[in-house]
Amino acid sequence: MRISAETIQQAEQRVNPDGERELVLRELAIPFIENMGAARDDYDAWDLTNNRIVRLENFPRVRRLATLHCSGNNIESVDAINISKNANCIRHLYMSDNNIASLGELVNIGEACAGLEHLCLVGNAVT
């Protein structure tokens, strides 16, 4: 399934246990991040768990996004330039059970999310 404005409008929205307003797009077989500008900057957290995403890229300008759940995808790489420019407030990044295999991608994550406080990479080849 591709992300559309309609997908975002119909998605579950909740306040998560950390008190963050969260947009839930989990288990939708999403192949890549697109059209997330339709979510505006209304959410503190996005849950993209258990999809088919291969690369973290194509983020719209979001200053509120602090938590990104993207475990259980096929993520191999991160677009540090796009994320650092458009989503640089990410403090919590959950990427367990993906395909991060190189130390270079850890550098990209660090460059993308300069204020990162929590990073979970359990189940990746790099660990």
C-alpha positions as CSV (number, residue, x, y, z in Angstrom):
1,M,0.0,0.0,0.0
2,R,1.2,3.5,-0.8
3,I,0.8,6.3,1.6
4,S,-1.8,8.9,0.5
5,A,-3.6,11.7,2.2
6,E,-6.6,9.3,2.5
7,T,-4.4,6.7,4.2
8,I,-3.2,9.3,6.7
9,Q,-6.7,10.6,7.4
10,Q,-8.0,7.1,8.0
11,A,-5.0,5.9,10.1
12,E,-5.3,5.4,13.8
13,Q,-4.2,8.4,15.9
14,R,-3.6,8.0,19.6
15,V,-1.7,9.4,22.5
16,N,1.1,6.8,23.2
17,P,2.3,5.8,26.7
18,D,4.9,8.6,26.5
19,G,2.2,11.2,26.1
20,E,3.0,11.8,22.5
21,R,0.4,12.3,19.8
22,E,1.1,9.4,17.4
23,L,0.1,8.5,13.9
24,V,-0.1,4.7,13.4
25,L,0.8,3.3,9.9
26,R,2.0,-0.1,11.0
27,E,1.5,-3.3,9.0
28,L,0.3,-1.7,5.8
29,A,3.0,-3.1,3.5
30,I,4.2,0.4,2.8
31,P,7.2,0.3,0.4
32,F,8.6,3.8,1.0
33,I,7.9,7.0,2.8
34,E,5.9,9.4,0.6
35,N,3.1,12.0,1.0
36,M,3.7,12.4,4.7
37,G,3.3,16.1,4.3
38,A,-0.5,15.4,4.4
39,A,0.0,14.6,8.1
40,R,1.2,18.2,8.4
41,D,3.2,18.7,11.6
42,D,0.5,17.4,13.9
43,Y,2.3,14.4,15.4
44,D,5.1,13.8,17.9
45,A,5.5,10.2,16.8
46,W,5.0,8.1,13.7
47,D,4.7,4.4,13.9
48,L,5.8,2.7,10.7
49,T,6.5,-0.7,12.2
50,N,6.3,-3.8,10.1
51,N,6.1,-2.4,6.6
52,R,8.4,-2.9,3.6
53,I,10.5,0.3,3.8
54,V,14.0,-0.1,2.5
55,R,15.4,3.5,3.0
56,L,14.6,6.2,5.5
57,E,14.1,9.2,3.1
58,N,11.7,11.7,1.7
59,F,10.6,13.3,4.9
60,P,8.6,16.5,4.7
61,R,9.4,19.4,6.9
62,V,8.3,18.3,10.4
63,R,9.5,20.1,13.5
64,R,7.3,18.3,16.0
65,L,8.3,14.7,15.1
66,A,10.4,13.4,18.1
67,T,9.8,9.6,17.9
68,L,10.0,7.3,14.9
69,H,9.1,3.7,15.1
70,C,10.3,1.8,12.1
71,S,11.2,-1.7,13.4
72,G,10.4,-4.7,11.3
73,N,11.0,-3.2,7.9
74,N,13.8,-3.8,5.4
75,I,15.7,-0.6,6.1
76,E,19.3,-0.7,4.7
77,S,20.1,3.0,4.6
78,V,19.3,6.5,5.8
79,D,19.2,9.8,3.9
80,A,21.0,11.9,6.4
81,I,20.7,15.1,4.3
82,N,16.9,14.9,4.0
83,I,16.3,14.0,7.6
84,S,18.7,16.5,9.1
85,K,17.1,19.2,7.0
86,N,13.4,18.3,7.4
87,A,13.0,16.1,10.5
88,N,16.0,17.0,12.7
89,C,14.0,16.9,16.0
90,I,13.9,13.1,16.2
91,R,15.1,12.1,19.6
92,H,13.9,8.4,19.7
93,L,14.6,6.1,16.8
94,Y,13.5,2.5,16.9
95,M,15.0,0.4,14.0
96,S,15.2,-3.1,15.4
97,D,14.9,-6.0,13.0
98,N,15.9,-4.2,9.8
99,N,18.9,-4.6,7.5
100,I,21.4,-2.0,8.8
101,A,24.7,-3.7,8.0
102,S,27.5,-1.0,7.9
103,L,29.0,1.3,10.4
104,G,28.7,4.0,7.7
105,E,24.9,3.9,8.2
106,L,25.4,4.5,11.9
107,V,27.3,7.7,11.0
108,N,24.4,8.7,8.7
109,I,21.9,8.2,11.5
110,G,24.1,10.3,13.8
111,E,24.3,13.1,11.2
112,A,20.5,12.9,10.4
113,C,19.5,13.0,14.1
114,A,21.9,15.2,15.9
115,G,19.7,15.3,19.0
116,L,19.2,11.6,19.2
117,E,18.8,10.3,22.8
118,H,17.6,6.7,22.1
119,L,18.5,4.4,19.2
120,C,17.5,0.8,19.0
121,L,19.2,-1.4,16.4
122,V,18.6,-4.9,17.9
123,G,18.3,-7.5,15.1
124,N,20.4,-5.6,12.5
125,A,23.6,-7.0,11.1
126,V,25.6,-4.1,12.4
127,T,24.9,-5.2,16.0
